[in-house]
Amino acid sequence: MYYGDYLQLDTILNSQHPVSFSAPHTPAHDEMLFIVIHQAYELWFKQVLFELDYVMEVFTKDRISDNSEDLNLVRHRLSRVIKILELLNQQVNILDTMTPLDFLAFRNLLTPSSGFQSKQFRLIEARLGLEMNKRHQHDYYKRVNEGGFNAEDYNAINSTEKQESLLQQVNNWLERMPFFEERFWLAYKPVTGTEATGHSFWEDYRRVYQQSLTERERSKIQDFEYVFFEKAAEAYSPEQLGMLRSSFSSKALRAALFIMLYRDFPVFQTSYQILDSLIEIDHALSNWRHKHFIMVRRMIGMRVGTGNTTGSGYLEGALSKHYIYRDLAGLSTYLIERRNLPALPAELIKHLSFTVF
């Protein structure tokens, strides 16, 4: 095997064809950089999709053993996705070496193509769980006219959006957490009853959480009751409720919070890292969108994008709305100090530890 043949370098290195280099145009030096940067993006997008395929295959299982390699490899694959997204954020710094005048030298030749038309990036968003009705100006995404997708890409994106997303798989996985079954709590001595939550642990936790709130935070107890037990305060609008909990079920969020609270137990360490990785992926994508927004505003100001979007205006809206794992990130609102955590019963501790009793 020869190095260049294995990597198919003849194909890759001969795939840069700047439009401005062809007559009758004047060659624009920075168009080569523009092409290489975006081709590199697409190669890394391919790797991200490859890693997500593995992760989602694991989560299709009805039962995932904490003692198997499955969850550890999921954690590892998601950590790799984070590193790739961090690298993509750094690539923007290279693109920023191109000035607005450098870009203007070939920008009009790109119309109506646009980074908006990256099928792989749309597939990443869809597989992670970004729903169409939660996208900024979602009508942009269903276009096959000029500036939209070609028919093949349009159909591929639609097909992926109809499939179960990683978010839905994680929600189902969290809902299956068995540690609130009655047999684990027979010896638990509750401080309060079960009127508000239906479970002695959560009733005690609710009481401690409420005591931790300052005077200005008093309304957070109503948020707590809606997020984890679907008890909505009458004064809350549907929009407010959607901001509190939009994608995960209350049962799944109770499990996720429990994992975060007791993550020091061996059984929960990998699960916690998986949840934290999903939050980090969301943050990395947000950083990428922010860098892209700043770069586009610097390059074209308030002009219309080459794909007929509103340019930087569209990117700014996407930045604020396209959070996929907002529900998980928001769980930090409901944490209490470690020293105030309710003591778990011995029977449950036995199942959360690797120690033989």
Helices and strands as residue ranges (DSSP letters): H 3-6, H 9-13, G 19-21, H 30-59, H 70-95, H 100-104, G 107-110, G 115-117, H 119-128, G 132-134, G 138-142, H 151-162, H 166-175, G 182-184, H 200-212, G 215-217, H 220-229, H 238-244, H 250-261, H 266-300, H 312-321, H 326-329, G 330-334, G 338-340, H 346-352
